[in-house]
Amino acid sequence: MNPPTIVFVRALKGALSFAETIQDHRQRRAWERLVSYIESSDSPSDFDKAAAFAERYAQALVDGEQIEISTERDLLIISIVDEWRRHFIRSNISSK
């Protein structure tokens, strides 16, 4: 894993905050798994699919009233994923 990817992983994992309850621990692990799916993507379509799952998961937590509505958090997630996608595409183009 290259250094920029590590930064994206950390930033995305930290975009959602969870309390110290059993339910929140499960939600945190689910969120971290979704981020790891993005991280392990090996094609742009796989990356987009994994990112969409993560974004929908965050929205489901809001819809289920598990986390508060936050435009700032949503924009943070979107901006991290978009920047990561650009980096991912550039990295794949330069490695060919």
Chimera marker file (.cmm) of the C-alpha trace (Angstrom):
<marker_set name="trace">
<marker id="1" x="0.000" y="0.000" z="0.000" r="1" g="1" b="0" radius="0.5"/>
<marker id="2" x="1.461" y="3.331" z="-0.999" r="1" g="1" b="0" radius="0.5"/>
<marker id="3" x="1.579" y="6.339" z="1.366" r="1" g="1" b="0" radius="0.5"/>
<marker id="4" x="-1.268" y="8.324" z="-0.277" r="1" g="1" b="0" radius="0.5"/>
<marker id="5" x="-3.542" y="5.285" z="0.021" r="1" g="1" b="0" radius="0.5"/>
<marker id="6" x="-2.763" y="5.030" z="3.738" r="1" g="1" b="0" radius="0.5"/>
<marker id="7" x="-3.802" y="8.671" z="4.135" r="1" g="1" b="0" radius="0.5"/>
<marker id="8" x="-7.083" y="8.048" z="2.300" r="1" g="1" b="0" radius="0.5"/>
<marker id="9" x="-7.819" y="4.937" z="4.376" r="1" g="1" b="0" radius="0.5"/>
<marker id="10" x="-7.203" y="6.752" z="7.657" r="1" g="1" b="0" radius="0.5"/>
<marker id="11" x="-9.212" y="9.794" z="6.594" r="1" g="1" b="0" radius="0.5"/>
<marker id="12" x="-12.182" y="7.732" z="5.451" r="1" g="1" b="0" radius="0.5"/>
<marker id="13" x="-12.151" y="5.501" z="8.531" r="1" g="1" b="0" radius="0.5"/>
<marker id="14" x="-12.140" y="8.627" z="10.683" r="1" g="1" b="0" radius="0.5"/>
<marker id="15" x="-14.974" y="10.310" z="8.756" r="1" g="1" b="0" radius="0.5"/>
<marker id="16" x="-17.566" y="8.517" z="10.881" r="1" g="1" b="0" radius="0.5"/>
<marker id="17" x="-17.384" y="8.565" z="14.641" r="1" g="1" b="0" radius="0.5"/>
<marker id="18" x="-18.936" y="5.881" z="16.787" r="1" g="1" b="0" radius="0.5"/>
<marker id="19" x="-19.686" y="5.679" z="20.498" r="1" g="1" b="0" radius="0.5"/>
<marker id="20" x="-18.290" y="2.978" z="22.758" r="1" g="1" b="0" radius="0.5"/>
<marker id="21" x="-21.254" y="0.605" z="22.672" r="1" g="1" b="0" radius="0.5"/>
<marker id="22" x="-21.574" y="-2.930" z="21.331" r="1" g="1" b="0" radius="0.5"/>
<marker id="23" x="-23.769" y="-1.750" z="18.465" r="1" g="1" b="0" radius="0.5"/>
<marker id="24" x="-21.362" y="1.059" z="17.607" r="1" g="1" b="0" radius="0.5"/>
<marker id="25" x="-18.418" y="-1.349" z="17.638" r="1" g="1" b="0" radius="0.5"/>
<marker id="26" x="-20.249" y="-3.508" z="15.085" r="1" g="1" b="0" radius="0.5"/>
<marker id="27" x="-21.016" y="-0.460" z="12.972" r="1" g="1" b="0" radius="0.5"/>
<marker id="28" x="-17.393" y="0.691" z="13.164" r="1" g="1" b="0" radius="0.5"/>
<marker id="29" x="-16.163" y="-2.736" z="12.034" r="1" g="1" b="0" radius="0.5"/>
<marker id="30" x="-18.674" y="-2.729" z="9.149" r="1" g="1" b="0" radius="0.5"/>
<marker id="31" x="-17.481" y="0.762" z="8.127" r="1" g="1" b="0" radius="0.5"/>
<marker id="32" x="-13.837" y="-0.334" z="8.294" r="1" g="1" b="0" radius="0.5"/>
<marker id="33" x="-14.617" y="-3.404" z="6.145" r="1" g="1" b="0" radius="0.5"/>
<marker id="34" x="-16.243" y="-1.182" z="3.538" r="1" g="1" b="0" radius="0.5"/>
<marker id="35" x="-13.182" y="1.080" z="3.513" r="1" g="1" b="0" radius="0.5"/>
<marker id="36" x="-10.960" y="-1.996" z="3.120" r="1" g="1" b="0" radius="0.5"/>
<marker id="37" x="-13.048" y="-3.085" z="0.109" r="1" g="1" b="0" radius="0.5"/>
<marker id="38" x="-12.305" y="0.276" z="-1.493" r="1" g="1" b="0" radius="0.5"/>
<marker id="39" x="-8.638" y="-0.126" z="-0.584" r="1" g="1" b="0" radius="0.5"/>
<marker id="40" x="-8.404" y="-3.583" z="-2.162" r="1" g="1" b="0" radius="0.5"/>
<marker id="41" x="-10.151" y="-2.617" z="-5.407" r="1" g="1" b="0" radius="0.5"/>
<marker id="42" x="-8.164" y="-3.533" z="-8.467" r="1" g="1" b="0" radius="0.5"/>
<marker id="43" x="-10.193" y="-1.763" z="-11.146" r="1" g="1" b="0" radius="0.5"/>
<marker id="44" x="-12.014" y="1.556" z="-11.420" r="1" g="1" b="0" radius="0.5"/>
<marker id="45" x="-15.383" y="-0.217" z="-11.571" r="1" g="1" b="0" radius="0.5"/>
<marker id="46" x="-14.577" y="-2.228" z="-8.422" r="1" g="1" b="0" radius="0.5"/>
<marker id="47" x="-13.465" y="0.977" z="-6.726" r="1" g="1" b="0" radius="0.5"/>
<marker id="48" x="-16.690" y="2.773" z="-7.678" r="1" g="1" b="0" radius="0.5"/>
<marker id="49" x="-18.803" y="-0.156" z="-6.519" r="1" g="1" b="0" radius="0.5"/>
<marker id="50" x="-17.037" y="-0.364" z="-3.143" r="1" g="1" b="0" radius="0.5"/>
<marker id="51" x="-17.210" y="3.418" z="-2.684" r="1" g="1" b="0" radius="0.5"/>
<marker id="52" x="-20.935" y="3.377" z="-3.449" r="1" g="1" b="0" radius="0.5"/>
<marker id="53" x="-21.471" y="0.695" z="-0.782" r="1" g="1" b="0" radius="0.5"/>
<marker id="54" x="-19.611" y="2.817" z="1.760" r="1" g="1" b="0" radius="0.5"/>
<marker id="55" x="-21.554" y="5.951" z="0.893" r="1" g="1" b="0" radius="0.5"/>
<marker id="56" x="-24.862" y="4.059" z="1.094" r="1" g="1" b="0" radius="0.5"/>
<marker id="57" x="-23.854" y="2.571" z="4.451" r="1" g="1" b="0" radius="0.5"/>
<marker id="58" x="-23.247" y="6.037" z="5.875" r="1" g="1" b="0" radius="0.5"/>
<marker id="59" x="-26.638" y="7.155" z="4.540" r="1" g="1" b="0" radius="0.5"/>
<marker id="60" x="-28.308" y="4.065" z="6.036" r="1" g="1" b="0" radius="0.5"/>
<marker id="61" x="-26.849" y="4.940" z="9.442" r="1" g="1" b="0" radius="0.5"/>
<marker id="62" x="-28.391" y="8.405" z="9.113" r="1" g="1" b="0" radius="0.5"/>
<marker id="63" x="-31.724" y="7.012" z="7.903" r="1" g="1" b="0" radius="0.5"/>
<marker id="64" x="-31.747" y="4.564" z="10.821" r="1" g="1" b="0" radius="0.5"/>
<marker id="65" x="-31.012" y="7.437" z="13.196" r="1" g="1" b="0" radius="0.5"/>
<marker id="66" x="-27.799" y="5.724" z="14.296" r="1" g="1" b="0" radius="0.5"/>
<marker id="67" x="-25.769" y="8.840" z="13.519" r="1" g="1" b="0" radius="0.5"/>
<marker id="68" x="-26.746" y="12.473" z="13.207" r="1" g="1" b="0" radius="0.5"/>
<marker id="69" x="-27.292" y="14.238" z="9.905" r="1" g="1" b="0" radius="0.5"/>
<marker id="70" x="-24.118" y="16.105" z="8.994" r="1" g="1" b="0" radius="0.5"/>
<marker id="71" x="-23.592" y="17.860" z="5.705" r="1" g="1" b="0" radius="0.5"/>
<marker id="72" x="-19.951" y="18.461" z="6.659" r="1" g="1" b="0" radius="0.5"/>
<marker id="73" x="-19.361" y="14.735" z="7.245" r="1" g="1" b="0" radius="0.5"/>
<marker id="74" x="-21.127" y="13.817" z="4.007" r="1" g="1" b="0" radius="0.5"/>
<marker id="75" x="-19.040" y="16.308" z="2.037" r="1" g="1" b="0" radius="0.5"/>
<marker id="76" x="-15.905" y="14.997" z="3.751" r="1" g="1" b="0" radius="0.5"/>
<marker id="77" x="-16.707" y="11.415" z="2.712" r="1" g="1" b="0" radius="0.5"/>
<marker id="78" x="-17.505" y="12.492" z="-0.844" r="1" g="1" b="0" radius="0.5"/>
<marker id="79" x="-14.339" y="14.584" z="-1.149" r="1" g="1" b="0" radius="0.5"/>
<marker id="80" x="-12.115" y="11.811" z="0.272" r="1" g="1" b="0" radius="0.5"/>
<marker id="81" x="-13.606" y="9.228" z="-2.090" r="1" g="1" b="0" radius="0.5"/>
<marker id="82" x="-13.347" y="11.571" z="-5.097" r="1" g="1" b="0" radius="0.5"/>
<marker id="83" x="-9.722" y="12.444" z="-4.391" r="1" g="1" b="0" radius="0.5"/>
<marker id="84" x="-8.905" y="8.782" z="-3.733" r="1" g="1" b="0" radius="0.5"/>
<marker id="85" x="-10.602" y="7.848" z="-7.029" r="1" g="1" b="0" radius="0.5"/>
<marker id="86" x="-8.476" y="10.398" z="-8.929" r="1" g="1" b="0" radius="0.5"/>
<marker id="87" x="-5.343" y="9.054" z="-7.238" r="1" g="1" b="0" radius="0.5"/>
<marker id="88" x="-6.412" y="5.469" z="-7.987" r="1" g="1" b="0" radius="0.5"/>
<marker id="89" x="-6.968" y="6.225" z="-11.663" r="1" g="1" b="0" radius="0.5"/>
<marker id="90" x="-3.679" y="8.149" z="-11.983" r="1" g="1" b="0" radius="0.5"/>
<marker id="91" x="-1.815" y="5.307" z="-10.257" r="1" g="1" b="0" radius="0.5"/>
<marker id="92" x="-3.317" y="2.702" z="-12.567" r="1" g="1" b="0" radius="0.5"/>
<marker id="93" x="-2.587" y="4.737" z="-15.681" r="1" g="1" b="0" radius="0.5"/>
<marker id="94" x="1.030" y="5.394" z="-14.694" r="1" g="1" b="0" radius="0.5"/>
<marker id="95" x="1.663" y="1.734" z="-13.829" r="1" g="1" b="0" radius="0.5"/>
<marker id="96" x="0.680" y="0.537" z="-17.300" r="1" g="1" b="0" radius="0.5"/>
<link id1="1" id2="2" r="1" g="1" b="0" radius="0.2"/>
<link id1="2" id2="3" r="1" g="1" b="0" radius="0.2"/>
<link id1="3" id2="4" r="1" g="1" b="0" radius="0.2"/>
<link id1="4" id2="5" r="1" g="1" b="0" radius="0.2"/>
<link id1="5" id2="6" r="1" g="1" b="0" radius="0.2"/>
<link id1="6" id2="7" r="1" g="1" b="0" radius="0.2"/>
<link id1="7" id2="8" r="1" g="1" b="0" radius="0.2"/>
<link id1="8" id2="9" r="1" g="1" b="0" radius="0.2"/>
<link id1="9" id2="10" r="1" g="1" b="0" radius="0.2"/>
<link id1="10" id2="11" r="1" g="1" b="0" radius="0.2"/>
<link id1="11" id2="12" r="1" g="1" b="0" radius="0.2"/>
<link id1="12" id2="13" r="1" g="1" b="0" radius="0.2"/>
<link id1="13" id2="14" r="1" g="1" b="0" radius="0.2"/>
<link id1="14" id2="15" r="1" g="1" b="0" radius="0.2"/>
<link id1="15" id2="16" r="1" g="1" b="0" radius="0.2"/>
<link id1="16" id2="17" r="1" g="1" b="0" radius="0.2"/>
<link id1="17" id2="18" r="1" g="1" b="0" radius="0.2"/>
<link id1="18" id2="19" r="1" g="1" b="0" radius="0.2"/>
<link id1="19" id2="20" r="1" g="1" b="0" radius="0.2"/>
<link id1="20" id2="21" r="1" g="1" b="0" radius="0.2"/>
<link id1="21" id2="22" r="1" g="1" b="0" radius="0.2"/>
<link id1="22" id2="23" r="1" g="1" b="0" radius="0.2"/>
<link id1="23" id2="24" r="1" g="1" b="0" radius="0.2"/>
<link id1="24" id2="25" r="1" g="1" b="0" radius="0.2"/>
<link id1="25" id2="26" r="1" g="1" b="0" radius="0.2"/>
<link id1="26" id2="27" r="1" g="1" b="0" radius="0.2"/>
<link id1="27" id2="28" r="1" g="1" b="0" radius="0.2"/>
<link id1="28" id2="29" r="1" g="1" b="0" radius="0.2"/>
<link id1="29" id2="30" r="1" g="1" b="0" radius="0.2"/>
<link id1="30" id2="31" r="1" g="1" b="0" radius="0.2"/>
<link id1="31" id2="32" r="1" g="1" b="0" radius="0.2"/>
<link id1="32" id2="33" r="1" g="1" b="0" radius="0.2"/>
<link id1="33" id2="34" r="1" g="1" b="0" radius="0.2"/>
<link id1="34" id2="35" r="1" g="1" b="0" radius="0.2"/>
<link id1="35" id2="36" r="1" g="1" b="0" radius="0.2"/>
<link id1="36" id2="37" r="1" g="1" b="0" radius="0.2"/>
<link id1="37" id2="38" r="1" g="1" b="0" radius="0.2"/>
<link id1="38" id2="39" r="1" g="1" b="0" radius="0.2"/>
<link id1="39" id2="40" r="1" g="1" b="0" radius="0.2"/>
<link id1="40" id2="41" r="1" g="1" b="0" radius="0.2"/>
<link id1="41" id2="42" r="1" g="1" b="0" radius="0.2"/>
<link id1="42" id2="43" r="1" g="1" b="0" radius="0.2"/>
<link id1="43" id2="44" r="1" g="1" b="0" radius="0.2"/>
<link id1="44" id2="45" r="1" g="1" b="0" radius="0.2"/>
<link id1="45" id2="46" r="1" g="1" b="0" radius="0.2"/>
<link id1="46" id2="47" r="1" g="1" b="0" radius="0.2"/>
<link id1="47" id2="48" r="1" g="1" b="0" radius="0.2"/>
<link id1="48" id2="49" r="1" g="1" b="0" radius="0.2"/>
<link id1="49" id2="50" r="1" g="1" b="0" radius="0.2"/>
<link id1="50" id2="51" r="1" g="1" b="0" radius="0.2"/>
<link id1="51" id2="52" r="1" g="1" b="0" radius="0.2"/>
<link id1="52" id2="53" r="1" g="1" b="0" radius="0.2"/>
<link id1="53" id2="54" r="1" g="1" b="0" radius="0.2"/>
<link id1="54" id2="55" r="1" g="1" b="0" radius="0.2"/>
<link id1="55" id2="56" r="1" g="1" b="0" radius="0.2"/>
<link id1="56" id2="57" r="1" g="1" b="0" radius="0.2"/>
<link id1="57" id2="58" r="1" g="1" b="0" radius="0.2"/>
<link id1="58" id2="59" r="1" g="1" b="0" radius="0.2"/>
<link id1="59" id2="60" r="1" g="1" b="0" radius="0.2"/>
<link id1="60" id2="61" r="1" g="1" b="0" radius="0.2"/>
<link id1="61" id2="62" r="1" g="1" b="0" radius="0.2"/>
<link id1="62" id2="63" r="1" g="1" b="0" radius="0.2"/>
<link id1="63" id2="64" r="1" g="1" b="0" radius="0.2"/>
<link id1="64" id2="65" r="1" g="1" b="0" radius="0.2"/>
<link id1="65" id2="66" r="1" g="1" b="0" radius="0.2"/>
<link id1="66" id2="67" r="1" g="1" b="0" radius="0.2"/>
<link id1="67" id2="68" r="1" g="1" b="0" radius="0.2"/>
<link id1="68" id2="69" r="1" g="1" b="0" radius="0.2"/>
<link id1="69" id2="70" r="1" g="1" b="0" radius="0.2"/>
<link id1="70" id2="71" r="1" g="1" b="0" radius="0.2"/>
<link id1="71" id2="72" r="1" g="1" b="0" radius="0.2"/>
<link id1="72" id2="73" r="1" g="1" b="0" radius="0.2"/>
<link id1="73" id2="74" r="1" g="1" b="0" radius="0.2"/>
<link id1="74" id2="75" r="1" g="1" b="0" radius="0.2"/>
<link id1="75" id2="76" r="1" g="1" b="0" radius="0.2"/>
<link id1="76" id2="77" r="1" g="1" b="0" radius="0.2"/>
<link id1="77" id2="78" r="1" g="1" b="0" radius="0.2"/>
<link id1="78" id2="79" r="1" g="1" b="0" radius="0.2"/>
<link id1="79" id2="80" r="1" g="1" b="0" radius="0.2"/>
<link id1="80" id2="81" r="1" g="1" b="0" radius="0.2"/>
<link id1="81" id2="82" r="1" g="1" b="0" radius="0.2"/>
<link id1="82" id2="83" r="1" g="1" b="0" radius="0.2"/>
<link id1="83" id2="84" r="1" g="1" b="0" radius="0.2"/>
<link id1="84" id2="85" r="1" g="1" b="0" radius="0.2"/>
<link id1="85" id2="86" r="1" g="1" b="0" radius="0.2"/>
<link id1="86" id2="87" r="1" g="1" b="0" radius="0.2"/>
<link id1="87" id2="88" r="1" g="1" b="0" radius="0.2"/>
<link id1="88" id2="89" r="1" g="1" b="0" radius="0.2"/>
<link id1="89" id2="90" r="1" g="1" b="0" radius="0.2"/>
<link id1="90" id2="91" r="1" g="1" b="0" radius="0.2"/>
<link id1="91" id2="92" r="1" g="1" b="0" radius="0.2"/>
<link id1="92" id2="93" r="1" g="1" b="0" radius="0.2"/>
<link id1="93" id2="94" r="1" g="1" b="0" radius="0.2"/>
<link id1="94" id2="95" r="1" g="1" b="0" radius="0.2"/>
<link id1="95" id2="96" r="1" g="1" b="0" radius="0.2"/>
</marker_set>
